[in-house]
Each structure stands twice: as structure tokens, then as C-alpha cells.
């Protein structure tokens, strides 16, 4: 599905989008604020999270590992909520 968006674009734009990926990975390696921003965006926008998960699976080893560091942290479930479910 994501490839369908790039199909109608002329070659310079499509190649530019693919060239931005290594630049983003370099920023993710060296900038904690970029990692934090991407993590917040993944938590807020489900479609972005799904897209990045797909990239994690297809990216070469180190790139995939770096993208996995931006996964949103799961919110802990409070014990009170567990008690209410059991009752």
C-alpha cells in the first residue's frame, strides 16, 4: 500500500523520499530529541506506528534496530484497574 503513494510521483521526488530515510536514521542515532519526537508521534498516530513497524521489519539490521528504539513505551496498567475487572 505505501508504494502506491509513490507510484505516480516523478522519479526525482520518489528518489528523494528514499534518500531521506538514511538521513533520518543518522538523526535518530545522534539526537535524543529526534528519537523522543518520533516516539511521541508514533504514540499519537497509529498509522505512523504501523508504517514504522513495517519499516523495522524490512530495514537492514542496524537500521531496523535503531527504529525499534523509537517504539512507544507501553503505559503500565494500574492494579486498581485489574481489581475492577476481576470484581
Biopython code that builds the backbone (N, CA, C, O; Angstrom):
import numpy as np
from Bio.PDB.StructureBuilder import StructureBuilder

atoms = [
    (1, "UNK", "N", (0.791, -1.200, 0.000)),
    (1, "UNK", "CA", (0.000, 0.000, 0.000)),
    (1, "UNK", "C", (0.843, 1.279, 0.000)),
    (1, "UNK", "O", (0.558, 2.177, -0.792)),
    (2, "UNK", "N", (1.884, 1.404, 0.867)),
    (2, "UNK", "CA", (2.641, 2.652, 0.846)),
    (2, "UNK", "C", (3.293, 2.921, -0.507)),
    (2, "UNK", "O", (3.469, 4.080, -0.882)),
    (3, "UNK", "N", (3.652, 1.877, -1.243)),
    (3, "UNK", "CA", (4.264, 2.062, -2.550)),
    (3, "UNK", "C", (3.324, 2.706, -3.543)),
    (3, "UNK", "O", (3.768, 3.348, -4.494)),
    (4, "UNK", "N", (2.011, 2.541, -3.331)),
    (4, "UNK", "CA", (1.042, 3.132, -4.246)),
    (4, "UNK", "C", (1.098, 4.655, -4.216)),
    (4, "UNK", "O", (0.838, 5.306, -5.228)),
    (5, "UNK", "N", (1.431, 5.212, -3.083)),
    (5, "UNK", "CA", (1.516, 6.669, -2.971)),
    (5, "UNK", "C", (2.678, 7.191, -3.803)),
    (5, "UNK", "O", (2.575, 8.255, -4.413)),
    (6, "UNK", "N", (3.790, 6.448, -3.834)),
    (6, "UNK", "CA", (4.984, 6.892, -4.550)),
    (6, "UNK", "C", (4.916, 6.619, -6.049)),
    (6, "UNK", "O", (5.665, 7.224, -6.816)),
    (7, "UNK", "N", (4.038, 5.727, -6.478)),
    (7, "UNK", "CA", (3.984, 5.336, -7.880)),
    (7, "UNK", "C", (3.730, 6.514, -8.817)),
    (7, "UNK", "O", (4.440, 6.622, -9.817)),
    (8, "UNK", "N", (2.764, 7.411, -8.567)),
    (8, "UNK", "CA", (2.519, 8.484, -9.531)),
    (8, "UNK", "C", (3.552, 9.617, -9.490)),
    (8, "UNK", "O", (3.532, 10.490, -10.357)),
    (9, "UNK", "N", (4.444, 9.618, -8.512)),
    (9, "UNK", "CA", (5.416, 10.695, -8.411)),
    (9, "UNK", "C", (6.498, 10.554, -9.483)),
    (9, "UNK", "O", (6.916, 9.439, -9.797)),
    (10, "UNK", "N", (6.949, 11.666, -10.040)),
    (10, "UNK", "CA", (8.070, 11.598, -10.978)),
    (10, "UNK", "C", (9.334, 11.144, -10.245)),
    (10, "UNK", "O", (9.437, 11.326, -9.032)),
    (11, "UNK", "N", (10.286, 10.562, -10.954)),
    (11, "UNK", "CA", (11.474, 9.973, -10.310)),
    (11, "UNK", "C", (12.227, 10.867, -9.337)),
    (11, "UNK", "O", (12.628, 10.366, -8.287)),
    (12, "UNK", "N", (12.451, 12.150, -9.600)),
    (12, "UNK", "CA", (13.235, 12.892, -8.602)),
    (12, "UNK", "C", (12.591, 12.915, -7.219)),
    (12, "UNK", "O", (13.296, 12.824, -6.214)),
    (13, "UNK", "N", (11.262, 13.034, -7.151)),
    (13, "UNK", "CA", (10.596, 13.086, -5.845)),
    (13, "UNK", "C", (10.610, 11.725, -5.165)),
    (13, "UNK", "O", (10.844, 11.631, -3.960)),
    (14, "UNK", "N", (10.360, 10.677, -5.930)),
    (14, "UNK", "CA", (10.347, 9.336, -5.346)),
    (14, "UNK", "C", (11.734, 8.981, -4.814)),
    (14, "UNK", "O", (11.845, 8.397, -3.736)),
    (15, "UNK", "N", (12.789, 9.321, -5.549)),
    (15, "UNK", "CA", (14.144, 9.020, -5.087)),
    (15, "UNK", "C", (14.498, 9.862, -3.864)),
    (15, "UNK", "O", (15.208, 9.401, -2.971)),
    (16, "UNK", "N", (14.004, 11.083, -3.829)),
    (16, "UNK", "CA", (14.265, 11.949, -2.684)),
    (16, "UNK", "C", (13.672, 11.397, -1.402)),
    (16, "UNK", "O", (14.284, 11.506, -0.339)),
    (17, "UNK", "N", (12.484, 10.804, -1.488)),
    (17, "UNK", "CA", (11.859, 10.216, -0.305)),
    (17, "UNK", "C", (12.689, 9.052, 0.223)),
    (17, "UNK", "O", (12.833, 8.881, 1.434)),
    (18, "UNK", "N", (13.235, 8.250, -0.695)),
    (18, "UNK", "CA", (14.047, 7.109, -0.258)),
    (18, "UNK", "C", (15.398, 7.561, 0.290)),
    (18, "UNK", "O", (15.985, 6.875, 1.127)),
    (19, "UNK", "N", (15.893, 8.695, -0.168)),
    (19, "UNK", "CA", (17.169, 9.199, 0.323)),
    (19, "UNK", "C", (17.025, 9.861, 1.692)),
    (19, "UNK", "O", (18.015, 10.020, 2.405)),
    (20, "UNK", "N", (15.815, 10.246, 2.065)),
    (20, "UNK", "CA", (15.609, 10.852, 3.380)),
    (20, "UNK", "C", (15.704, 9.808, 4.494)),
    (20, "UNK", "O", (16.022, 10.156, 5.632)),
    (21, "UNK", "N", (15.440, 8.560, 4.194)),
    (21, "UNK", "CA", (15.445, 7.518, 5.220)),
    (21, "UNK", "C", (16.816, 7.382, 5.904)),
    (21, "UNK", "O", (16.869, 7.394, 7.134)),
    (22, "UNK", "N", (17.919, 7.254, 5.165)),
    (22, "UNK", "CA", (19.214, 7.177, 5.874)),
    (22, "UNK", "C", (19.510, 8.438, 6.691)),
    (22, "UNK", "O", (20.120, 8.352, 7.757)),
    (23, "UNK", "N", (19.085, 9.604, 6.201)),
    (23, "UNK", "CA", (19.288, 10.831, 6.964)),
    (23, "UNK", "C", (18.526, 10.812, 8.273)),
    (23, "UNK", "O", (19.038, 11.251, 9.303)),
    (24, "UNK", "N", (17.303, 10.303, 8.235)),
    (24, "UNK", "CA", (16.503, 10.184, 9.459)),
    (24, "UNK", "C", (17.159, 9.221, 10.435)),
    (24, "UNK", "O", (17.174, 9.473, 11.640)),
    (25, "UNK", "N", (17.698, 8.124, 9.928)),
    (25, "UNK", "CA", (18.352, 7.151, 10.801)),
    (25, "UNK", "C", (19.580, 7.772, 11.460)),
    (25, "UNK", "O", (19.829, 7.539, 12.643)),
    (26, "UNK", "N", (20.352, 8.561, 10.706)),
    (26, "UNK", "CA", (21.514, 9.228, 11.297)),
    (26, "UNK", "C", (21.071, 10.181, 12.410)),
    (26, "UNK", "O", (21.691, 10.233, 13.472)),
    (27, "UNK", "N", (19.998, 10.933, 12.163)),
    (27, "UNK", "CA", (19.484, 11.819, 13.213)),
    (27, "UNK", "C", (19.009, 11.026, 14.425)),
    (27, "UNK", "O", (19.208, 11.457, 15.561)),
    (28, "UNK", "N", (18.384, 9.868, 14.197)),
    (28, "UNK", "CA", (17.904, 9.043, 15.306)),
    (28, "UNK", "C", (19.068, 8.517, 16.142)),
    (28, "UNK", "O", (18.941, 8.365, 17.357)),
    (29, "UNK", "N", (20.204, 8.239, 15.497)),
    (29, "UNK", "CA", (21.367, 7.729, 16.225)),
    (29, "UNK", "C", (21.919, 8.783, 17.176)),
    (29, "UNK", "O", (22.223, 8.489, 18.332)),
    (30, "UNK", "N", (22.044, 10.004, 16.688)),
    (30, "UNK", "CA", (22.775, 11.027, 17.440)),
    (30, "UNK", "C", (21.910, 12.028, 18.194)),
    (30, "UNK", "O", (22.438, 12.804, 18.991)),
    (31, "UNK", "N", (20.616, 12.037, 17.973)),
    (31, "UNK", "CA", (19.776, 13.058, 18.596)),
    (31, "UNK", "C", (18.666, 12.426, 19.435)),
    (31, "UNK", "O", (17.760, 11.779, 18.910)),
    (32, "UNK", "N", (18.757, 12.625, 20.737)),
    (32, "UNK", "CA", (17.720, 12.068, 21.612)),
    (32, "UNK", "C", (16.397, 12.813, 21.426)),
    (32, "UNK", "O", (15.329, 12.234, 21.624)),
    (33, "UNK", "N", (16.461, 14.094, 21.045)),
    (33, "UNK", "CA", (15.212, 14.833, 20.844)),
    (33, "UNK", "C", (14.464, 14.323, 19.609)),
    (33, "UNK", "O", (13.233, 14.319, 19.596)),
    (34, "UNK", "N", (15.187, 13.896, 18.576)),
    (34, "UNK", "CA", (14.527, 13.328, 17.387)),
    (34, "UNK", "C", (13.897, 11.988, 17.754)),
    (34, "UNK", "O", (12.778, 11.697, 17.334)),
    (35, "UNK", "N", (14.606, 11.168, 18.535)),
    (35, "UNK", "CA", (14.031, 9.890, 18.974)),
    (35, "UNK", "C", (12.777, 10.117, 19.802)),
    (35, "UNK", "O", (11.772, 9.432, 19.611)),
    (36, "UNK", "N", (12.830, 11.076, 20.721)),
    (36, "UNK", "CA", (11.674, 11.382, 21.579)),
    (36, "UNK", "C", (10.498, 11.887, 20.748)),
    (36, "UNK", "O", (9.353, 11.512, 20.995)),
    (37, "UNK", "N", (10.782, 12.741, 19.760)),
    (37, "UNK", "CA", (9.724, 13.280, 18.905)),
    (37, "UNK", "C", (9.075, 12.177, 18.084)),
    (37, "UNK", "O", (7.850, 12.128, 17.964)),
    (38, "UNK", "N", (9.893, 11.286, 17.515)),
    (38, "UNK", "CA", (9.334, 10.182, 16.738)),
    (38, "UNK", "C", (8.535, 9.243, 17.625)),
    (38, "UNK", "O", (7.495, 8.734, 17.207)),
    (39, "UNK", "N", (9.007, 9.004, 18.842)),
    (39, "UNK", "CA", (8.275, 8.130, 19.770)),
    (39, "UNK", "C", (6.903, 8.724, 20.110)),
    (39, "UNK", "O", (5.905, 8.005, 20.150)),
    (40, "UNK", "N", (6.860, 10.038, 20.353)),
    (40, "UNK", "CA", (5.586, 10.697, 20.649)),
    (40, "UNK", "C", (4.652, 10.655, 19.443)),
    (40, "UNK", "O", (3.449, 10.435, 19.587)),
    (41, "UNK", "N", (5.216, 10.868, 18.251)),
    (41, "UNK", "CA", (4.389, 10.823, 17.039)),
    (41, "UNK", "C", (3.852, 9.417, 16.808)),
    (41, "UNK", "O", (2.705, 9.253, 16.393)),
    (42, "UNK", "N", (4.672, 8.399, 17.072)),
    (42, "UNK", "CA", (4.200, 7.017, 16.908)),
    (42, "UNK", "C", (3.097, 6.703, 17.909)),
    (42, "UNK", "O", (2.164, 5.965, 17.590)),
    (43, "UNK", "N", (3.192, 7.251, 19.111)),
    (43, "UNK", "CA", (2.154, 7.011, 20.118)),
    (43, "UNK", "C", (0.855, 7.708, 19.735)),
    (43, "UNK", "O", (-0.233, 7.185, 19.977)),
    (44, "UNK", "N", (0.974, 8.893, 19.135)),
    (44, "UNK", "CA", (-0.212, 9.681, 18.808)),
    (44, "UNK", "C", (-0.905, 9.218, 17.535)),
    (44, "UNK", "O", (-2.134, 9.172, 17.483)),
    (45, "UNK", "N", (-0.131, 8.875, 16.508)),
    (45, "UNK", "CA", (-0.690, 8.493, 15.208)),
    (45, "UNK", "C", (-0.478, 7.008, 14.964)),
    (45, "UNK", "O", (0.642, 6.569, 14.703)),
    (46, "UNK", "N", (-1.542, 6.248, 15.047)),
    (46, "UNK", "CA", (-1.461, 4.798, 14.894)),
    (46, "UNK", "C", (-0.953, 4.409, 13.506)),
    (46, "UNK", "O", (-0.178, 3.461, 13.375)),
    (47, "UNK", "N", (-1.382, 5.131, 12.474)),
    (47, "UNK", "CA", (-0.957, 4.801, 11.111)),
    (47, "UNK", "C", (0.554, 4.969, 10.958)),
    (47, "UNK", "O", (1.187, 4.207, 10.228)),
    (48, "UNK", "N", (1.131, 5.946, 11.629)),
    (48, "UNK", "CA", (2.586, 6.143, 11.575)),
    (48, "UNK", "C", (3.292, 5.000, 12.286)),
    (48, "UNK", "O", (4.309, 4.499, 11.805)),
    (49, "UNK", "N", (2.761, 4.591, 13.419)),
    (49, "UNK", "CA", (3.351, 3.483, 14.159)),
    (49, "UNK", "C", (3.359, 2.213, 13.314)),
    (49, "UNK", "O", (4.363, 1.503, 13.274)),
    (50, "UNK", "N", (2.255, 1.923, 12.642)),
    (50, "UNK", "CA", (2.179, 0.735, 11.793)),
    (50, "UNK", "C", (3.194, 0.830, 10.651)),
    (50, "UNK", "O", (3.852, -0.155, 10.316)),
    (51, "UNK", "N", (3.317, 2.008, 10.062)),
    (51, "UNK", "CA", (4.271, 2.193, 8.958)),
    (51, "UNK", "C", (5.710, 1.982, 9.424)),
    (51, "UNK", "O", (6.501, 1.343, 8.730)),
    (52, "UNK", "N", (6.049, 2.515, 10.594)),
    (52, "UNK", "CA", (7.412, 2.361, 11.094)),
    (52, "UNK", "C", (7.671, 0.908, 11.484)),
    (52, "UNK", "O", (8.788, 0.420, 11.312)),
    (53, "UNK", "N", (6.673, 0.213, 12.000)),
    (53, "UNK", "CA", (6.833, -1.214, 12.311)),
    (53, "UNK", "C", (7.129, -1.992, 11.034)),
    (53, "UNK", "O", (7.974, -2.887, 11.037)),
    (54, "UNK", "N", (6.444, -1.660, 9.948)),
    (54, "UNK", "CA", (6.719, -2.325, 8.671)),
    (54, "UNK", "C", (8.147, -2.019, 8.213)),
    (54, "UNK", "O", (8.833, -2.901, 7.696)),
    (55, "UNK", "N", (8.596, -0.772, 8.399)),
    (55, "UNK", "CA", (9.974, -0.422, 8.043)),
    (55, "UNK", "C", (10.980, -1.157, 8.916)),
    (55, "UNK", "O", (12.035, -1.568, 8.432)),
    (56, "UNK", "N", (10.667, -1.326, 10.198)),
    (56, "UNK", "CA", (11.562, -2.053, 11.102)),
    (56, "UNK", "C", (11.823, -3.458, 10.585)),
    (56, "UNK", "O", (12.954, -3.943, 10.620)),
    (57, "UNK", "N", (10.780, -4.100, 10.109)),
    (57, "UNK", "CA", (10.898, -5.485, 9.646)),
    (57, "UNK", "C", (11.694, -5.583, 8.353)),
    (57, "UNK", "O", (12.415, -6.559, 8.147)),
    (58, "UNK", "N", (11.575, -4.592, 7.481)),
    (58, "UNK", "CA", (12.210, -4.658, 6.166)),
    (58, "UNK", "C", (13.577, -3.998, 6.102)),
    (58, "UNK", "O", (14.344, -4.254, 5.174)),
    (59, "UNK", "N", (13.892, -3.157, 7.071)),
    (59, "UNK", "CA", (15.164, -2.428, 7.043)),
    (59, "UNK", "C", (16.320, -3.373, 7.350)),
    (59, "UNK", "O", (16.148, -4.367, 8.055)),
    (60, "UNK", "N", (17.504, -3.055, 6.813)),
    (60, "UNK", "CA", (18.694, -3.847, 7.164)),
    (60, "UNK", "C", (18.947, -3.797, 8.665)),
    (60, "UNK", "O", (18.453, -2.902, 9.350)),
    (61, "UNK", "N", (19.708, -4.748, 9.175)),
    (61, "UNK", "CA", (19.924, -4.962, 10.600)),
    (61, "UNK", "C", (20.007, -3.746, 11.484)),
    (61, "UNK", "O", (19.149, -3.555, 12.346)),
    (62, "UNK", "N", (21.026, -2.905, 11.296)),
    (62, "UNK", "CA", (21.231, -1.789, 12.214)),
    (62, "UNK", "C", (20.129, -0.744, 12.088)),
    (62, "UNK", "O", (19.716, -0.168, 13.095)),
    (63, "UNK", "N", (19.647, -0.486, 10.882)),
    (63, "UNK", "CA", (18.575, 0.499, 10.707)),
    (63, "UNK", "C", (17.307, 0.041, 11.415)),
    (63, "UNK", "O", (16.637, 0.843, 12.065)),
    (64, "UNK", "N", (16.974, -1.237, 11.296)),
    (64, "UNK", "CA", (15.795, -1.769, 11.971)),
    (64, "UNK", "C", (15.922, -1.684, 13.480)),
    (64, "UNK", "O", (14.959, -1.373, 14.181)),
    (65, "UNK", "N", (17.122, -1.964, 13.972)),
    (65, "UNK", "CA", (17.369, -1.911, 15.416)),
    (65, "UNK", "C", (17.207, -0.478, 15.936)),
    (65, "UNK", "O", (16.654, -0.262, 17.014)),
    (66, "UNK", "N", (17.688, 0.484, 15.172)),
    (66, "UNK", "CA", (17.563, 1.880, 15.577)),
    (66, "UNK", "C", (16.101, 2.306, 15.571)),
    (66, "UNK", "O", (15.663, 3.017, 16.476)),
    (67, "UNK", "N", (15.340, 1.882, 14.563)),
    (67, "UNK", "CA", (13.923, 2.230, 14.520)),
    (67, "UNK", "C", (13.165, 1.600, 15.683)),
    (67, "UNK", "O", (12.206, 2.184, 16.188)),
    (68, "UNK", "N", (13.588, 0.413, 16.111)),
    (68, "UNK", "CA", (12.915, -0.235, 17.242)),
    (68, "UNK", "C", (13.105, 0.555, 18.535)),
    (68, "UNK", "O", (12.285, 0.448, 19.447)),
    (69, "UNK", "N", (14.179, 1.348, 18.629)),
    (69, "UNK", "CA", (14.382, 2.140, 19.848)),
    (69, "UNK", "C", (13.350, 3.253, 19.969)),
    (69, "UNK", "O", (13.215, 3.853, 21.036)),
    (70, "UNK", "N", (12.618, 3.540, 18.891)),
    (70, "UNK", "CA", (11.614, 4.609, 18.940)),
    (70, "UNK", "C", (10.213, 4.068, 19.188)),
    (70, "UNK", "O", (9.238, 4.813, 19.086)),
    (71, "UNK", "N", (10.101, 2.793, 19.509)),
    (71, "UNK", "CA", (8.773, 2.258, 19.801)),
    (71, "UNK", "C", (8.203, 2.948, 21.033)),
    (71, "UNK", "O", (8.919, 3.187, 22.005)),
    (72, "UNK", "N", (6.913, 3.267, 20.989)),
    (72, "UNK", "CA", (6.311, 3.924, 22.163)),
    (72, "UNK", "C", (6.335, 2.999, 23.370)),
    (72, "UNK", "O", (6.116, 1.793, 23.255)),
    (73, "UNK", "N", (6.599, 3.578, 24.507)),
    (73, "UNK", "CA", (6.595, 2.790, 25.737)),
    (73, "UNK", "C", (5.157, 2.479, 26.115)),
    (73, "UNK", "O", (4.274, 3.329, 25.993)),
    (74, "UNK", "N", (4.929, 1.264, 26.570)),
    (74, "UNK", "CA", (3.576, 0.887, 26.988)),
    (74, "UNK", "C", (3.297, 1.487, 28.346)),
    (74, "UNK", "O", (4.153, 1.494, 29.230)),
    (75, "UNK", "N", (2.101, 1.985, 28.495)),
    (75, "UNK", "CA", (1.704, 2.553, 29.781)),
    (75, "UNK", "C", (1.395, 1.411, 30.741)),
    (75, "UNK", "O", (0.671, 0.484, 30.379)),
    (76, "UNK", "N", (1.933, 1.460, 31.964)),
    (76, "UNK", "CA", (1.645, 0.388, 32.922)),
    (76, "UNK", "C", (0.182, 0.396, 33.339)),
    (76, "UNK", "O", (-0.427, 1.455, 33.496)),
    (77, "UNK", "N", (-0.361, -0.774, 33.513)),
    (77, "UNK", "CA", (-1.750, -0.908, 33.950)),
    (77, "UNK", "C", (-1.778, -0.805, 35.457)),
    (77, "UNK", "O", (-0.996, -1.460, 36.147)),
    (78, "UNK", "N", (-2.671, 0.009, 35.966)),
    (78, "UNK", "CA", (-2.738, 0.189, 37.414)),
    (78, "UNK", "C", (-3.387, -1.029, 38.067)),
    (78, "UNK", "O", (-4.271, -1.647, 37.473)),
    (79, "UNK", "N", (-2.962, -1.380, 39.279)),
    (79, "UNK", "CA", (-3.557, -2.522, 39.984)),
    (79, "UNK", "C", (-5.037, -2.310, 40.270)),
    (79, "UNK", "O", (-5.789, -3.280, 40.365)),
    (80, "UNK", "N", (-5.467, -1.058, 40.408)),
    (80, "UNK", "CA", (-6.878, -0.773, 40.677)),
    (80, "UNK", "C", (-7.738, -1.210, 39.489)),
    (80, "UNK", "O", (-8.829, -1.748, 39.675)),
    (81, "UNK", "N", (-7.249, -0.981, 38.282)),
    (81, "UNK", "CA", (-7.999, -1.366, 37.092)),
    (81, "UNK", "C", (-8.137, -2.891, 37.026)),
    (81, "UNK", "O", (-9.182, -3.400, 36.621)),
    (82, "UNK", "N", (-7.084, -3.625, 37.425)),
    (82, "UNK", "CA", (-7.146, -5.087, 37.435)),
    (82, "UNK", "C", (-8.192, -5.574, 38.447)),
    (82, "UNK", "O", (-8.922, -6.530, 38.186)),
    (83, "UNK", "N", (-8.252, -4.908, 39.596)),
    (83, "UNK", "CA", (-9.207, -5.294, 40.623)),
    (83, "UNK", "C", (-10.643, -5.077, 40.141)),
    (83, "UNK", "O", (-11.522, -5.890, 40.427)),
    (84, "UNK", "N", (-10.882, -3.985, 39.412)),
    (84, "UNK", "CA", (-12.226, -3.699, 38.930)),
    (84, "UNK", "C", (-12.669, -4.734, 37.916)),
    (84, "UNK", "O", (-13.846, -5.093, 37.879)),
    (85, "UNK", "N", (-11.766, -5.215, 37.102)),
    (85, "UNK", "CA", (-12.110, -6.219, 36.082)),
    (85, "UNK", "C", (-12.463, -7.539, 36.750)),
    (85, "UNK", "O", (-13.391, -8.225, 36.324)),
    (86, "UNK", "N", (-11.720, -7.900, 37.803)),
    (86, "UNK", "CA", (-11.947, -9.176, 38.470)),
    (86, "UNK", "C", (-13.255, -9.184, 39.270)),
    (86, "UNK", "O", (-13.821, -10.251, 39.509)),
    (87, "UNK", "N", (-13.727, -8.046, 39.674)),
    (87, "UNK", "CA", (-14.927, -7.974, 40.515)),
    (87, "UNK", "C", (-16.203, -8.193, 39.761)),
    (87, "UNK", "O", (-17.283, -8.158, 40.351)),
]
sb = StructureBuilder()
sb.init_structure("model")
sb.init_model(0)
sb.init_chain("A")
sb.init_seg("    ")
for serial, (resi, resn, name, xyz) in enumerate(atoms, 1):
    if name == "N":
        sb.init_residue(resn, " ", resi, " ")
    sb.init_atom(name, np.array(xyz, "f"), 0.0, 1.0, " ", f" {name:<3s}", serial, name[0])
structure = sb.get_structure()
